[in-house]
């Protein structure tokens, strides 16, 4: 539930950044309704046409993670972080993906980069 709220908040924020495409809007709509297969297809189109758009990689990773594609999801979480290292949501998601992939050392390194007070209150508890 908390992750869903964070993702919806992120989607809302990204929607206001001026980035707009049919694939993005269709991906957001599919993600919101839980159609993660379609969302992954749409967000894959987004990153194919805009490979430097961190938000596209992040949302593709979220959709893939919901489809149990943790290896590919990890790749796109990492790409989102590489494109926007200051985004705490990307850092936290990457750390969680590392943990899910039994890579606790890399997760710990990523978590050390995060100021817990910069996380939403629900995630601060999860961070601890």
N, C-alpha and C positions, 0 to 999 in steps of 0.2 A: 504494500500500500504506500509506504513512504517513498519507495523508489518510483512508483507510478506518479506520485505528486511531483517529485523532483523533475521527472521527465516531462510531464505536462507543463511545468513552469518553464523549463528550458525550451520546449517547443514554442511556447508563447513568446519568450524573449527572442528566439531566433526568427520568429515570424515578423517581428518588428524591425529587424536589422536591414530590411530592404531587399533581402534575398527572396526571390519568388520565382517559382517555376511550377508547371503543371505536375511534374514528378514529385517535387517537394510537397506541394499541397495534397496530392493523392497519397503520398507516404504518410504524412501527418494524419490524414483522415483514417487510413487503414490502421495505423498504430493505435489511434484512439479507440477504435472499435475492436481491437485485439486480433486483427487479421495480420499477424506478423510476417507471414509468407509474402503477402502482397506488399506490405510495408518494406520488407527487405528488397524486393524487386524494384520498387520505386526509388528507395534511397540508393540502391546500387546504380541506378540511372543517374541520380544526382551526382554521386562521386565520380562516375565515369565522365560526365560532362564538366564537372567542377572539382578536379582532384585536390585542389588546395582549400576546399571549404570544410573546415573542421567540423562544423555542425552536421554536415552530411555524413561524414565518417562516424561521428558519435551516434547518430540516429540509426545508421545501418548496423552498428555494433549492438545497439540496444535491441533491435529487431532480431538480429541473429542470435543473441543471447537467449531471447525468449523462444527461439526455435532449437535450442540446445546446440548451437554451433559455436561452442566456446573458443575453439582455436581461431576461427575466422573473426569472431567477435573481438578477441584479444588483439588481433592485427589492426582492426579498425579503431579500437579504443586507443591503441598506441599511436596510430596515425593522427587521430584527433588531438591527442596530447602534444605530439611533435609539432603540429601546425599552430597550436595555441597553448603554450606551456603555462600561461597565467590563469587559465580557466580551472578553478578548483573543482568544478563538477567533473571535468575530464580527468583530473588527477585522481579523484576519489573513485570514479568508475574504473579507471585503469588498475588501481590498487585492488579493488574488489575482484576484477577479472583475473589478476595475478593469483589472488587467494583461491579462486574457483579452479584455477589450473595447477594448484599445489605448488605455486612458486612464491612461498612465503618471504623469502629473502628480498625479492624484487618488490613485493607488496610493501614490506617494511620500509624499503628505501623510498618508495613513492609516498607513503604515509608521512614520512619524516619531512617531506617538502611542504606539507599542508599545515596551515595555521587552523586548528580546529574551530576557532572562533569565527572563521570565515565561512563555515558550513552552516546550512540551515539547521535549526535546533534539532529536528528529528535525526539528522545525520551526525550531529555531534555525539549523541549517545552511541550510535553505531561505530563511530570512529574510535571511541574509548574501548 
